[in-house]
Amino acid sequence: MEKFALRVASKRQVTLPARLLELLRLSEGDVLELAVEGNRVTGRGMKLVPSDFFNEKMLEALEDREISLDRDEGIDINNMDQLAARILKT
C-alpha cells in the first residue's frame, strides 16, 4: 500500500502526485470518485466510455457484479489476465 499526503490549496484545489495518477491509471479528463464514511476516504479512478461501448449482455453482467459487490462478495483474481477474462466472460 502506498500513502499520499495532499495539501488543499486556495480555492479548495488539490494537486494529485504523478505516482497516484499512475497507480489509478488516470489521465487528464478522467474522473476520481471518492467516498467518505466517518473520517475515512476511499477512492477509485474512473474512465468514461461511449454509451454504445457495452452491449445489453455486458450491461446485465455489470449490474449483477455491482449487486454482488454491494453484498461484499469478492472474487479471487491473481493477475490482470484473470481479471480481464472474468470481466469479459460471455
PyMOL Python script that loads the backbone (N, CA, C, O; Angstrom):
from pymol import cmd

cmd.read_pdbstr("""\
ATOM      1  N   MET A   1       0.842  -1.172   0.000  1.00  0.00           N
ATOM      2  CA  MET A   1       0.000   0.000   0.000  1.00  0.00           C
ATOM      3  C   MET A   1       0.887   1.236   0.000  1.00  0.00           C
ATOM      4  O   MET A   1       1.865   1.312   0.744  1.00  0.00           O
ATOM      5  N   GLU A   2       0.541   2.186  -0.828  1.00  0.00           N
ATOM      6  CA  GLU A   2       1.232   3.477  -0.835  1.00  0.00           C
ATOM      7  C   GLU A   2       0.289   4.533  -0.283  1.00  0.00           C
ATOM      8  O   GLU A   2      -0.917   4.473  -0.520  1.00  0.00           O
ATOM      9  N   LYS A   3       0.822   5.491   0.443  1.00  0.00           N
ATOM     10  CA  LYS A   3       0.019   6.580   1.012  1.00  0.00           C
ATOM     11  C   LYS A   3       0.474   7.901   0.424  1.00  0.00           C
ATOM     12  O   LYS A   3       1.638   8.067   0.058  1.00  0.00           O
ATOM     13  N   PHE A   4      -0.451   8.832   0.340  1.00  0.00           N
ATOM     14  CA  PHE A   4      -0.168  10.148  -0.222  1.00  0.00           C
ATOM     15  C   PHE A   4      -0.765  11.210   0.685  1.00  0.00           C
ATOM     16  O   PHE A   4      -1.902  11.082   1.139  1.00  0.00           O
ATOM     17  N   ALA A   5       0.001  12.255   0.948  1.00  0.00           N
ATOM     18  CA  ALA A   5      -0.486  13.410   1.702  1.00  0.00           C
ATOM     19  C   ALA A   5      -0.746  14.527   0.691  1.00  0.00           C
ATOM     20  O   ALA A   5       0.160  14.953  -0.025  1.00  0.00           O
ATOM     21  N   LEU A   6      -1.971  14.986   0.643  1.00  0.00           N
ATOM     22  CA  LEU A   6      -2.350  16.027  -0.311  1.00  0.00           C
ATOM     23  C   LEU A   6      -2.688  17.297   0.442  1.00  0.00           C
ATOM     24  O   LEU A   6      -3.370  17.260   1.466  1.00  0.00           O
ATOM     25  N   ARG A   7      -2.208  18.426  -0.069  1.00  0.00           N
ATOM     26  CA  ARG A   7      -2.471  19.716   0.555  1.00  0.00           C
ATOM     27  C   ARG A   7      -3.591  20.425  -0.201  1.00  0.00           C
ATOM     28  O   ARG A   7      -3.582  20.501  -1.430  1.00  0.00           O
ATOM     29  N   VAL A   8      -4.548  20.940   0.557  1.00  0.00           N
ATOM     30  CA  VAL A   8      -5.634  21.712  -0.039  1.00  0.00           C
ATOM     31  C   VAL A   8      -5.139  23.148  -0.186  1.00  0.00           C
ATOM     32  O   VAL A   8      -4.815  23.805   0.804  1.00  0.00           O
ATOM     33  N   ALA A   9      -5.084  23.626  -1.422  1.00  0.00           N
ATOM     34  CA  ALA A   9      -4.597  24.978  -1.712  1.00  0.00           C
ATOM     35  C   ALA A   9      -5.773  25.948  -1.799  1.00  0.00           C
ATOM     36  O   ALA A   9      -6.911  25.597  -1.486  1.00  0.00           O
ATOM     37  N   SER A  10      -5.479  27.168  -2.227  1.00  0.00           N
ATOM     38  CA  SER A  10      -6.531  28.163  -2.363  1.00  0.00           C
ATOM     39  C   SER A  10      -7.600  27.646  -3.322  1.00  0.00           C
ATOM     40  O   SER A  10      -7.321  26.835  -4.205  1.00  0.00           O
ATOM     41  N   LYS A  11      -8.784  28.112  -3.140  1.00  0.00           N
ATOM     42  CA  LYS A  11      -9.935  27.710  -3.958  1.00  0.00           C
ATOM     43  C   LYS A  11     -10.191  26.208  -3.875  1.00  0.00           C
ATOM     44  O   LYS A  11     -10.739  25.614  -4.804  1.00  0.00           O
ATOM     45  N   ARG A  12      -9.787  25.585  -2.740  1.00  0.00           N
ATOM     46  CA  ARG A  12     -10.013  24.154  -2.480  1.00  0.00           C
ATOM     47  C   ARG A  12      -9.376  23.250  -3.530  1.00  0.00           C
ATOM     48  O   ARG A  12      -9.883  22.154  -3.770  1.00  0.00           O
ATOM     49  N   GLN A  13      -8.303  23.664  -4.154  1.00  0.00           N
ATOM     50  CA  GLN A  13      -7.644  22.872  -5.187  1.00  0.00           C
ATOM     51  C   GLN A  13      -6.641  21.906  -4.572  1.00  0.00           C
ATOM     52  O   GLN A  13      -5.968  22.224  -3.592  1.00  0.00           O
ATOM     53  N   VAL A  14      -6.555  20.709  -5.173  1.00  0.00           N
ATOM     54  CA  VAL A  14      -5.630  19.674  -4.738  1.00  0.00           C
ATOM     55  C   VAL A  14      -4.874  19.190  -5.972  1.00  0.00           C
ATOM     56  O   VAL A  14      -5.486  18.900  -6.999  1.00  0.00           O
ATOM     57  N   THR A  15      -3.550  19.100  -5.878  1.00  0.00           N
ATOM     58  CA  THR A  15      -2.745  18.551  -6.958  1.00  0.00           C
ATOM     59  C   THR A  15      -2.453  17.094  -6.647  1.00  0.00           C
ATOM     60  O   THR A  15      -1.960  16.763  -5.568  1.00  0.00           O
ATOM     61  N   LEU A  16      -2.764  16.220  -7.611  1.00  0.00           N
ATOM     62  CA  LEU A  16      -2.531  14.796  -7.413  1.00  0.00           C
ATOM     63  C   LEU A  16      -1.123  14.439  -7.885  1.00  0.00           C
ATOM     64  O   LEU A  16      -0.742  14.793  -9.001  1.00  0.00           O
ATOM     65  N   PRO A  17      -0.348  13.747  -7.057  1.00  0.00           N
ATOM     66  CA  PRO A  17       1.007  13.362  -7.452  1.00  0.00           C
ATOM     67  C   PRO A  17       0.985  12.423  -8.660  1.00  0.00           C
ATOM     68  O   PRO A  17       0.048  11.646  -8.839  1.00  0.00           O
ATOM     69  N   ALA A  18       2.023  12.507  -9.476  1.00  0.00           N
ATOM     70  CA  ALA A  18       2.123  11.675 -10.674  1.00  0.00           C
ATOM     71  C   ALA A  18       2.014  10.189 -10.328  1.00  0.00           C
ATOM     72  O   ALA A  18       1.386   9.430 -11.066  1.00  0.00           O
ATOM     73  N   ARG A  19       2.611   9.771  -9.229  1.00  0.00           N
ATOM     74  CA  ARG A  19       2.569   8.352  -8.838  1.00  0.00           C
ATOM     75  C   ARG A  19       1.137   7.906  -8.532  1.00  0.00           C
ATOM     76  O   ARG A  19       0.750   6.789  -8.876  1.00  0.00           O
ATOM     77  N   LEU A  20       0.361   8.762  -7.896  1.00  0.00           N
ATOM     78  CA  LEU A  20      -1.031   8.434  -7.603  1.00  0.00           C
ATOM     79  C   LEU A  20      -1.820   8.261  -8.900  1.00  0.00           C
ATOM     80  O   LEU A  20      -2.597   7.318  -9.041  1.00  0.00           O
ATOM     81  N   LEU A  21      -1.614   9.176  -9.841  1.00  0.00           N
ATOM     82  CA  LEU A  21      -2.284   9.063 -11.142  1.00  0.00           C
ATOM     83  C   LEU A  21      -1.877   7.780 -11.855  1.00  0.00           C
ATOM     84  O   LEU A  21      -2.701   7.127 -12.496  1.00  0.00           O
ATOM     85  N   GLU A  22      -0.604   7.426 -11.739  1.00  0.00           N
ATOM     86  CA  GLU A  22      -0.105   6.196 -12.361  1.00  0.00           C
ATOM     87  C   GLU A  22      -0.774   4.968 -11.746  1.00  0.00           C
ATOM     88  O   GLU A  22      -1.216   4.073 -12.467  1.00  0.00           O
ATOM     89  N   LEU A  23      -0.847   4.925 -10.424  1.00  0.00           N
ATOM     90  CA  LEU A  23      -1.458   3.785  -9.744  1.00  0.00           C
ATOM     91  C   LEU A  23      -2.939   3.637 -10.083  1.00  0.00           C
ATOM     92  O   LEU A  23      -3.445   2.522 -10.213  1.00  0.00           O
ATOM     93  N   LEU A  24      -3.627   4.766 -10.226  1.00  0.00           N
ATOM     94  CA  LEU A  24      -5.054   4.751 -10.543  1.00  0.00           C
ATOM     95  C   LEU A  24      -5.320   4.704 -12.046  1.00  0.00           C
ATOM     96  O   LEU A  24      -6.467   4.626 -12.486  1.00  0.00           O
ATOM     97  N   ARG A  25      -4.232   4.753 -12.828  1.00  0.00           N
ATOM     98  CA  ARG A  25      -4.327   4.767 -14.293  1.00  0.00           C
ATOM     99  C   ARG A  25      -5.226   5.900 -14.780  1.00  0.00           C
ATOM    100  O   ARG A  25      -6.079   5.714 -15.648  1.00  0.00           O
ATOM    101  N   LEU A  26      -5.010   7.083 -14.192  1.00  0.00           N
ATOM    102  CA  LEU A  26      -5.793   8.259 -14.554  1.00  0.00           C
ATOM    103  C   LEU A  26      -4.971   9.208 -15.394  1.00  0.00           C
ATOM    104  O   LEU A  26      -3.754   9.312 -15.240  1.00  0.00           O
ATOM    105  N   SER A  27      -5.656   9.896 -16.283  1.00  0.00           N
ATOM    106  CA  SER A  27      -5.027  10.956 -17.051  1.00  0.00           C
ATOM    107  C   SER A  27      -6.022  12.114 -17.149  1.00  0.00           C
ATOM    108  O   SER A  27      -7.152  12.017 -16.671  1.00  0.00           O
ATOM    109  N   GLU A  28      -5.595  13.186 -17.760  1.00  0.00           N
ATOM    110  CA  GLU A  28      -6.431  14.379 -17.864  1.00  0.00           C
ATOM    111  C   GLU A  28      -7.796  14.027 -18.451  1.00  0.00           C
ATOM    112  O   GLU A  28      -7.886  13.339 -19.468  1.00  0.00           O
ATOM    113  N   GLY A  29      -8.849  14.503 -17.805  1.00  0.00           N
ATOM    114  CA  GLY A  29     -10.206  14.256 -18.268  1.00  0.00           C
ATOM    115  C   GLY A  29     -10.884  13.069 -17.611  1.00  0.00           C
ATOM    116  O   GLY A  29     -12.101  12.919 -17.719  1.00  0.00           O
ATOM    117  N   ASP A  30     -10.106  12.203 -16.919  1.00  0.00           N
ATOM    118  CA  ASP A  30     -10.695  11.071 -16.221  1.00  0.00           C
ATOM    119  C   ASP A  30     -11.326  11.557 -14.915  1.00  0.00           C
ATOM    120  O   ASP A  30     -11.185  12.721 -14.540  1.00  0.00           O
ATOM    121  N   VAL A  31     -12.013  10.661 -14.240  1.00  0.00           N
ATOM    122  CA  VAL A  31     -12.750  11.014 -13.026  1.00  0.00           C
ATOM    123  C   VAL A  31     -12.165  10.263 -11.835  1.00  0.00           C
ATOM    124  O   VAL A  31     -11.857   9.076 -11.936  1.00  0.00           O
ATOM    125  N   LEU A  32     -12.014  10.944 -10.723  1.00  0.00           N
ATOM    126  CA  LEU A  32     -11.609  10.330  -9.462  1.00  0.00           C
ATOM    127  C   LEU A  32     -12.843  10.342  -8.566  1.00  0.00           C
ATOM    128  O   LEU A  32     -13.317  11.409  -8.175  1.00  0.00           O
ATOM    129  N   GLU A  33     -13.363   9.167  -8.242  1.00  0.00           N
ATOM    130  CA  GLU A  33     -14.540   9.050  -7.386  1.00  0.00           C
ATOM    131  C   GLU A  33     -14.077   8.819  -5.961  1.00  0.00           C
ATOM    132  O   GLU A  33     -13.258   7.934  -5.711  1.00  0.00           O
ATOM    133  N   LEU A  34     -14.593   9.607  -5.017  1.00  0.00           N
ATOM    134  CA  LEU A  34     -14.248   9.473  -3.608  1.00  0.00           C
ATOM    135  C   LEU A  34     -15.500   9.163  -2.803  1.00  0.00           C
ATOM    136  O   LEU A  34     -16.578   9.687  -3.084  1.00  0.00           O
ATOM    137  N   ALA A  35     -15.347   8.309  -1.802  1.00  0.00           N
ATOM    138  CA  ALA A  35     -16.433   8.001  -0.878  1.00  0.00           C
ATOM    139  C   ALA A  35     -15.952   8.321   0.527  1.00  0.00           C
ATOM    140  O   ALA A  35     -14.811   8.022   0.878  1.00  0.00           O
ATOM    141  N   VAL A  36     -16.810   8.924   1.326  1.00  0.00           N
ATOM    142  CA  VAL A  36     -16.460   9.319   2.685  1.00  0.00           C
ATOM    143  C   VAL A  36     -17.396   8.600   3.655  1.00  0.00           C
ATOM    144  O   VAL A  36     -18.619   8.664   3.530  1.00  0.00           O
ATOM    145  N   GLU A  37     -16.787   7.914   4.624  1.00  0.00           N
ATOM    146  CA  GLU A  37     -17.546   7.257   5.687  1.00  0.00           C
ATOM    147  C   GLU A  37     -16.858   7.596   6.996  1.00  0.00           C
ATOM    148  O   GLU A  37     -15.755   7.125   7.274  1.00  0.00           O
ATOM    149  N   GLY A  38     -17.516   8.414   7.793  1.00  0.00           N
ATOM    150  CA  GLY A  38     -16.879   8.906   9.011  1.00  0.00           C
ATOM    151  C   GLY A  38     -15.681   9.758   8.633  1.00  0.00           C
ATOM    152  O   GLY A  38     -15.818  10.721   7.879  1.00  0.00           O
ATOM    153  N   ASN A  39     -14.493   9.411   9.154  1.00  0.00           N
ATOM    154  CA  ASN A  39     -13.283  10.149   8.798  1.00  0.00           C
ATOM    155  C   ASN A  39     -12.422   9.369   7.814  1.00  0.00           C
ATOM    156  O   ASN A  39     -11.242   9.679   7.649  1.00  0.00           O
ATOM    157  N   ARG A  40     -12.997   8.354   7.151  1.00  0.00           N
ATOM    158  CA  ARG A  40     -12.259   7.517   6.201  1.00  0.00           C
ATOM    159  C   ARG A  40     -12.685   7.858   4.773  1.00  0.00           C
ATOM    160  O   ARG A  40     -13.874   7.964   4.472  1.00  0.00           O
ATOM    161  N   VAL A  41     -11.688   8.028   3.904  1.00  0.00           N
ATOM    162  CA  VAL A  41     -11.938   8.328   2.497  1.00  0.00           C
ATOM    163  C   VAL A  41     -11.378   7.197   1.649  1.00  0.00           C
ATOM    164  O   VAL A  41     -10.226   6.797   1.822  1.00  0.00           O
ATOM    165  N   THR A  42     -12.178   6.690   0.746  1.00  0.00           N
ATOM    166  CA  THR A  42     -11.711   5.706  -0.222  1.00  0.00           C
ATOM    167  C   THR A  42     -11.986   6.264  -1.601  1.00  0.00           C
ATOM    168  O   THR A  42     -12.883   7.089  -1.774  1.00  0.00           O
ATOM    169  N   GLY A  43     -11.225   5.823  -2.580  1.00  0.00           N
ATOM    170  CA  GLY A  43     -11.415   6.352  -3.921  1.00  0.00           C
ATOM    171  C   GLY A  43     -11.050   5.359  -4.985  1.00  0.00           C
ATOM    172  O   GLY A  43     -10.409   4.340  -4.728  1.00  0.00           O
ATOM    173  N   ARG A  44     -11.474   5.679  -6.193  1.00  0.00           N
ATOM    174  CA  ARG A  44     -11.110   4.865  -7.344  1.00  0.00           C
ATOM    175  C   ARG A  44     -11.129   5.748  -8.580  1.00  0.00           C
ATOM    176  O   ARG A  44     -11.888   6.712  -8.676  1.00  0.00           O
ATOM    177  N   GLY A  45     -10.271   5.387  -9.516  1.00  0.00           N
ATOM    178  CA  GLY A  45     -10.227   6.088 -10.783  1.00  0.00           C
ATOM    179  C   GLY A  45     -11.294   5.539 -11.707  1.00  0.00           C
ATOM    180  O   GLY A  45     -11.579   4.342 -11.704  1.00  0.00           O
ATOM    181  N   MET A  46     -11.875   6.417 -12.490  1.00  0.00           N
ATOM    182  CA  MET A  46     -12.921   6.002 -13.418  1.00  0.00           C
ATOM    183  C   MET A  46     -12.628   6.587 -14.793  1.00  0.00           C
ATOM    184  O   MET A  46     -12.226   7.744 -14.918  1.00  0.00           O
ATOM    185  N   LYS A  47     -12.831   5.785 -15.805  1.00  0.00           N
ATOM    186  CA  LYS A  47     -12.678   6.239 -17.179  1.00  0.00           C
ATOM    187  C   LYS A  47     -14.061   6.305 -17.803  1.00  0.00           C
ATOM    188  O   LYS A  47     -14.877   5.405 -17.604  1.00  0.00           O
ATOM    189  N   LEU A  48     -14.323   7.336 -18.536  1.00  0.00           N
ATOM    190  CA  LEU A  48     -15.604   7.460 -19.221  1.00  0.00           C
ATOM    191  C   LEU A  48     -15.516   6.749 -20.560  1.00  0.00           C
ATOM    192  O   LEU A  48     -14.510   6.859 -21.261  1.00  0.00           O
ATOM    193  N   VAL A  49     -16.556   6.026 -20.913  1.00  0.00           N
ATOM    194  CA  VAL A  49     -16.594   5.301 -22.184  1.00  0.00           C
ATOM    195  C   VAL A  49     -17.850   5.719 -22.948  1.00  0.00           C
ATOM    196  O   VAL A  49     -18.828   6.153 -22.339  1.00  0.00           O
ATOM    197  N   PRO A  50     -17.831   5.592 -24.267  1.00  0.00           N
ATOM    198  CA  PRO A  50     -19.027   5.936 -25.053  1.00  0.00           C
ATOM    199  C   PRO A  50     -20.209   5.060 -24.646  1.00  0.00           C
ATOM    200  O   PRO A  50     -20.026   3.899 -24.280  1.00  0.00           O
ATOM    201  N   SER A  51     -21.414   5.609 -24.708  1.00  0.00           N
ATOM    202  CA  SER A  51     -22.604   4.890 -24.256  1.00  0.00           C
ATOM    203  C   SER A  51     -22.869   3.615 -25.049  1.00  0.00           C
ATOM    204  O   SER A  51     -23.531   2.708 -24.544  1.00  0.00           O
ATOM    205  N   ASP A  52     -22.372   3.527 -26.267  1.00  0.00           N
ATOM    206  CA  ASP A  52     -22.620   2.321 -27.061  1.00  0.00           C
ATOM    207  C   ASP A  52     -21.486   1.299 -26.936  1.00  0.00           C
ATOM    208  O   ASP A  52     -21.448   0.330 -27.694  1.00  0.00           O
ATOM    209  N   PHE A  53     -20.575   1.500 -26.001  1.00  0.00           N
ATOM    210  CA  PHE A  53     -19.443   0.597 -25.810  1.00  0.00           C
ATOM    211  C   PHE A  53     -19.897  -0.773 -25.316  1.00  0.00           C
ATOM    212  O   PHE A  53     -19.353  -1.793 -25.739  1.00  0.00           O
ATOM    213  N   PHE A  54     -20.902  -0.809 -24.412  1.00  0.00           N
ATOM    214  CA  PHE A  54     -21.381  -2.053 -23.816  1.00  0.00           C
ATOM    215  C   PHE A  54     -22.651  -2.530 -24.511  1.00  0.00           C
ATOM    216  O   PHE A  54     -23.544  -1.738 -24.808  1.00  0.00           O
ATOM    217  N   ASN A  55     -22.721  -3.849 -24.767  1.00  0.00           N
ATOM    218  CA  ASN A  55     -23.969  -4.391 -25.290  1.00  0.00           C
ATOM    219  C   ASN A  55     -24.867  -4.762 -24.105  1.00  0.00           C
ATOM    220  O   ASN A  55     -24.449  -4.659 -22.951  1.00  0.00           O
ATOM    221  N   GLU A  56     -26.086  -5.187 -24.388  1.00  0.00           N
ATOM    222  CA  GLU A  56     -27.066  -5.469 -23.334  1.00  0.00           C
ATOM    223  C   GLU A  56     -26.583  -6.558 -22.376  1.00  0.00           C
ATOM    224  O   GLU A  56     -26.775  -6.446 -21.165  1.00  0.00           O
ATOM    225  N   LYS A  57     -25.964  -7.600 -22.905  1.00  0.00           N
ATOM    226  CA  LYS A  57     -25.474  -8.704 -22.066  1.00  0.00           C
ATOM    227  C   LYS A  57     -24.379  -8.223 -21.110  1.00  0.00           C
ATOM    228  O   LYS A  57     -24.340  -8.623 -19.947  1.00  0.00           O
ATOM    229  N   MET A  58     -23.499  -7.368 -21.609  1.00  0.00           N
ATOM    230  CA  MET A  58     -22.429  -6.832 -20.769  1.00  0.00           C
ATOM    231  C   MET A  58     -23.005  -5.937 -19.669  1.00  0.00           C
ATOM    232  O   MET A  58     -22.543  -5.981 -18.529  1.00  0.00           O
ATOM    233  N   LEU A  59     -24.002  -5.133 -20.005  1.00  0.00           N
ATOM    234  CA  LEU A  59     -24.626  -4.260 -19.002  1.00  0.00           C
ATOM    235  C   LEU A  59     -25.292  -5.086 -17.906  1.00  0.00           C
ATOM    236  O   LEU A  59     -25.204  -4.734 -16.730  1.00  0.00           O
ATOM    237  N   GLU A  60     -25.952  -6.170 -18.274  1.00  0.00           N
ATOM    238  CA  GLU A  60     -26.574  -7.043 -17.280  1.00  0.00           C
ATOM    239  C   GLU A  60     -25.520  -7.675 -16.373  1.00  0.00           C
ATOM    240  O   GLU A  60     -25.707  -7.754 -15.159  1.00  0.00           O
ATOM    241  N   ALA A  61     -24.412  -8.124 -16.965  1.00  0.00           N
ATOM    242  CA  ALA A  61     -23.332  -8.722 -16.177  1.00  0.00           C
ATOM    243  C   ALA A  61     -22.729  -7.696 -15.215  1.00  0.00           C
ATOM    244  O   ALA A  61     -22.427  -8.020 -14.067  1.00  0.00           O
ATOM    245  N   LEU A  62     -22.558  -6.470 -15.681  1.00  0.00           N
ATOM    246  CA  LEU A  62     -22.017  -5.414 -14.812  1.00  0.00           C
ATOM    247  C   LEU A  62     -22.977  -5.092 -13.678  1.00  0.00           C
ATOM    248  O   LEU A  62     -22.548  -4.858 -12.549  1.00  0.00           O
ATOM    249  N   GLU A  63     -24.266  -5.078 -13.969  1.00  0.00           N
ATOM    250  CA  GLU A  63     -25.259  -4.811 -12.932  1.00  0.00           C
ATOM    251  C   GLU A  63     -25.258  -5.931 -11.885  1.00  0.00           C
ATOM    252  O   GLU A  63     -25.326  -5.663 -10.686  1.00  0.00           O
ATOM    253  N   ASP A  64     -25.181  -7.195 -12.349  1.00  0.00           N
ATOM    254  CA  ASP A  64     -25.095  -8.324 -11.419  1.00  0.00           C
ATOM    255  C   ASP A  64     -23.850  -8.219 -10.549  1.00  0.00           C
ATOM    256  O   ASP A  64     -23.902  -8.485  -9.349  1.00  0.00           O
ATOM    257  N   ARG A  65     -22.734  -7.831 -11.153  1.00  0.00           N
ATOM    258  CA  ARG A  65     -21.477  -7.702 -10.407  1.00  0.00           C
ATOM    259  C   ARG A  65     -21.575  -6.598  -9.374  1.00  0.00           C
ATOM    260  O   ARG A  65     -21.075  -6.747  -8.258  1.00  0.00           O
ATOM    261  N   GLU A  66     -22.212  -5.493  -9.729  1.00  0.00           N
ATOM    262  CA  GLU A  66     -22.364  -4.388  -8.786  1.00  0.00           C
ATOM    263  C   GLU A  66     -23.192  -4.825  -7.579  1.00  0.00           C
ATOM    264  O   GLU A  66     -22.890  -4.448  -6.447  1.00  0.00           O
ATOM    265  N   ILE A  67     -24.229  -5.615  -7.820  1.00  0.00           N
ATOM    266  CA  ILE A  67     -25.054  -6.130  -6.726  1.00  0.00           C
ATOM    267  C   ILE A  67     -24.219  -7.022  -5.817  1.00  0.00           C
ATOM    268  O   ILE A  67     -24.313  -6.916  -4.595  1.00  0.00           O
ATOM    269  N   SER A  68     -23.398  -7.906  -6.401  1.00  0.00           N
ATOM    270  CA  SER A  68     -22.569  -8.790  -5.578  1.00  0.00           C
ATOM    271  C   SER A  68     -21.519  -8.001  -4.794  1.00  0.00           C
ATOM    272  O   SER A  68     -21.189  -8.365  -3.665  1.00  0.00           O
ATOM    273  N   LEU A  69     -20.994  -6.926  -5.381  1.00  0.00           N
ATOM    274  CA  LEU A  69     -20.041  -6.080  -4.647  1.00  0.00           C
ATOM    275  C   LEU A  69     -20.719  -5.385  -3.477  1.00  0.00           C
ATOM    276  O   LEU A  69     -20.128  -5.251  -2.405  1.00  0.00           O
ATOM    277  N   ASP A  70     -21.960  -4.939  -3.678  1.00  0.00           N
ATOM    278  CA  ASP A  70     -22.711  -4.313  -2.586  1.00  0.00           C
ATOM    279  C   ASP A  70     -22.919  -5.284  -1.434  1.00  0.00           C
ATOM    280  O   ASP A  70     -23.056  -4.869  -0.284  1.00  0.00           O
ATOM    281  N   ARG A  71     -22.942  -6.582  -1.741  1.00  0.00           N
ATOM    282  CA  ARG A  71     -23.099  -7.623  -0.716  1.00  0.00           C
ATOM    283  C   ARG A  71     -21.743  -8.064  -0.152  1.00  0.00           C
ATOM    284  O   ARG A  71     -21.673  -9.005   0.639  1.00  0.00           O
ATOM    285  N   ASP A  72     -20.682  -7.387  -0.558  1.00  0.00           N
ATOM    286  CA  ASP A  72     -19.307  -7.723  -0.140  1.00  0.00           C
ATOM    287  C   ASP A  72     -18.885  -9.119  -0.589  1.00  0.00           C
ATOM    288  O   ASP A  72     -18.133  -9.798   0.109  1.00  0.00           O
ATOM    289  N   GLU A  73     -19.369  -9.544  -1.753  1.00  0.00           N
ATOM    290  CA  GLU A  73     -18.960 -10.825  -2.316  1.00  0.00           C
ATOM    291  C   GLU A  73     -17.757 -10.576  -3.216  1.00  0.00           C
ATOM    292  O   GLU A  73     -17.878  -9.933  -4.259  1.00  0.00           O
ATOM    293  N   GLY A  74     -16.614 -11.077  -2.819  1.00  0.00           N
ATOM    294  CA  GLY A  74     -15.397 -10.850  -3.583  1.00  0.00           C
ATOM    295  C   GLY A  74     -15.185 -11.899  -4.660  1.00  0.00           C
ATOM    296  O   GLY A  74     -15.947 -12.859  -4.777  1.00  0.00           O
ATOM    297  N   ILE A  75     -14.138 -11.698  -5.441  1.00  0.00           N
ATOM    298  CA  ILE A  75     -13.723 -12.672  -6.443  1.00  0.00           C
ATOM    299  C   ILE A  75     -12.235 -12.923  -6.253  1.00  0.00           C
ATOM    300  O   ILE A  75     -11.505 -12.034  -5.815  1.00  0.00           O
ATOM    301  N   ASP A  76     -11.783 -14.127  -6.580  1.00  0.00           N
ATOM    302  CA  ASP A  76     -10.377 -14.500  -6.418  1.00  0.00           C
ATOM    303  C   ASP A  76      -9.648 -14.262  -7.738  1.00  0.00           C
ATOM    304  O   ASP A  76      -9.797 -15.040  -8.680  1.00  0.00           O
ATOM    305  N   ILE A  77      -8.870 -13.201  -7.807  1.00  0.00           N
ATOM    306  CA  ILE A  77      -8.145 -12.820  -9.011  1.00  0.00           C
ATOM    307  C   ILE A  77      -6.669 -12.662  -8.651  1.00  0.00           C
ATOM    308  O   ILE A  77      -6.338 -11.999  -7.668  1.00  0.00           O
ATOM    309  N   ASN A  78      -5.784 -13.269  -9.442  1.00  0.00           N
ATOM    310  CA  ASN A  78      -4.353 -13.204  -9.148  1.00  0.00           C
ATOM    311  C   ASN A  78      -3.558 -12.309 -10.078  1.00  0.00           C
ATOM    312  O   ASN A  78      -2.429 -11.937  -9.758  1.00  0.00           O
ATOM    313  N   ASN A  79      -4.130 -11.951 -11.239  1.00  0.00           N
ATOM    314  CA  ASN A  79      -3.404 -11.087 -12.169  1.00  0.00           C
ATOM    315  C   ASN A  79      -4.383 -10.406 -13.131  1.00  0.00           C
ATOM    316  O   ASN A  79      -5.578 -10.702 -13.130  1.00  0.00           O
ATOM    317  N   MET A  80      -3.866  -9.506 -13.935  1.00  0.00           N
ATOM    318  CA  MET A  80      -4.725  -8.727 -14.833  1.00  0.00           C
ATOM    319  C   MET A  80      -5.381  -9.597 -15.902  1.00  0.00           C
ATOM    320  O   MET A  80      -6.506  -9.315 -16.316  1.00  0.00           O
ATOM    321  N   ASP A  81      -4.700 -10.645 -16.355  1.00  0.00           N
ATOM    322  CA  ASP A  81      -5.289 -11.534 -17.357  1.00  0.00           C
ATOM    323  C   ASP A  81      -6.524 -12.234 -16.797  1.00  0.00           C
ATOM    324  O   ASP A  81      -7.538 -12.357 -17.484  1.00  0.00           O
ATOM    325  N   GLN A  82      -6.437 -12.688 -15.558  1.00  0.00           N
ATOM    326  CA  GLN A  82      -7.593 -13.327 -14.933  1.00  0.00           C
ATOM    327  C   GLN A  82      -8.733 -12.327 -14.748  1.00  0.00           C
ATOM    328  O   GLN A  82      -9.903 -12.666 -14.931  1.00  0.00           O
ATOM    329  N   LEU A  83      -8.387 -11.112 -14.389  1.00  0.00           N
ATOM    330  CA  LEU A  83      -9.405 -10.080 -14.231  1.00  0.00           C
ATOM    331  C   LEU A  83     -10.114  -9.815 -15.549  1.00  0.00           C
ATOM    332  O   LEU A  83     -11.343  -9.770 -15.601  1.00  0.00           O
ATOM    333  N   ALA A  84      -9.342  -9.639 -16.610  1.00  0.00           N
ATOM    334  CA  ALA A  84      -9.929  -9.377 -17.923  1.00  0.00           C
ATOM    335  C   ALA A  84     -10.813 -10.540 -18.360  1.00  0.00           C
ATOM    336  O   ALA A  84     -11.908 -10.327 -18.879  1.00  0.00           O
ATOM    337  N   ALA A  85     -10.344 -11.767 -18.152  1.00  0.00           N
ATOM    338  CA  ALA A  85     -11.140 -12.937 -18.523  1.00  0.00           C
ATOM    339  C   ALA A  85     -12.434 -12.993 -17.727  1.00  0.00           C
ATOM    340  O   ALA A  85     -13.482 -13.345 -18.269  1.00  0.00           O
ATOM    341  N   ARG A  86     -12.369 -12.649 -16.445  1.00  0.00           N
ATOM    342  CA  ARG A  86     -13.551 -12.678 -15.592  1.00  0.00           C
ATOM    343  C   ARG A  86     -14.556 -11.609 -16.010  1.00  0.00           C
ATOM    344  O   ARG A  86     -15.758 -11.870 -16.042  1.00  0.00           O
ATOM    345  N   ILE A  87     -14.077 -10.419 -16.328  1.00  0.00           N
ATOM    346  CA  ILE A  87     -14.962  -9.327 -16.717  1.00  0.00           C
ATOM    347  C   ILE A  87     -15.584  -9.587 -18.092  1.00  0.00           C
ATOM    348  O   ILE A  87     -16.768  -9.328 -18.309  1.00  0.00           O
ATOM    349  N   LEU A  88     -14.778 -10.093 -18.998  1.00  0.00           N
ATOM    350  CA  LEU A  88     -15.222 -10.241 -20.392  1.00  0.00           C
ATOM    351  C   LEU A  88     -15.840 -11.593 -20.701  1.00  0.00           C
ATOM    352  O   LEU A  88     -16.173 -11.872 -21.852  1.00  0.00           O
ATOM    353  N   LYS A  89     -16.000 -12.445 -19.678  1.00  0.00           N
ATOM    354  CA  LYS A  89     -16.568 -13.767 -19.968  1.00  0.00           C
ATOM    355  C   LYS A  89     -17.960 -13.615 -20.572  1.00  0.00           C
ATOM    356  O   LYS A  89     -18.735 -12.745 -20.173  1.00  0.00           O
ATOM    357  N   THR A  90     -18.255 -14.457 -21.519  1.00  0.00           N
ATOM    358  CA  THR A  90     -19.557 -14.366 -22.206  1.00  0.00           C
ATOM    359  C   THR A  90     -20.333 -15.643 -22.056  1.00  0.00           C
ATOM    360  O   THR A  90     -21.448 -15.751 -22.566  1.00  0.00           O
TER     361      THR A  90
END
""", "prot")
cmd.dss("prot")
cmd.show_as("cartoon", "prot")
cmd.util.cbc("prot")
cmd.orient("prot")
